[in-house]
Amino acid sequence: MPEHPRGRPPLPAEEIFAEALSLLADGGQESLGMRALARRLGSSTSTLYRQFPGGKDELCTRLAEHIMSEIVAALARS
């Protein structure tokens, strides 16, 4: 994991994605925001923006890619 000279260390992507999915399940797309996600993770928005410089758009893109890769892996196992 690369070092970050300022702020908190990066959070595991799996943890971020799990909380993002939880926010989506609880309140739909409108409930998923960087502040709400940071609050759920006990982190700060600056930590999230260091990992997702494109903000919510980048987070959603990477979350979708993550979900698709899980689906493809599950299909390959079946």
C-alpha positions, 0 to 999 in steps of 0.5 A, a space after each residue: 500500500 503506498 504511503 500518504 504523507 498527510 492525513 490518515 492512512 487509506 482505508 481498505 477498498 473492500 470496507 469502503 465498497 461494503 459501506 457504500 453498498 450499505 448506504 445505497 441499500 438504506 436510502 438509495 442513490 441519493 443517500 450515497 455521498 462522500 460525507 455520509 460514507 466518511 461518517 459511516 467509516 469513522 473517517 474523513 472526506 479528505 481520506 476518501 478523496 485521496 483514494 477517489 480523487 474524482 469524488 462520488 463519480 469515481 467511487 461509483 465507477 470503481 464500485 460498479 467495476 468491483 461488483 462486476 468483477 465479483 459477478 464474473 468470478 462467481 460465474 467462472 466458478 459455476 
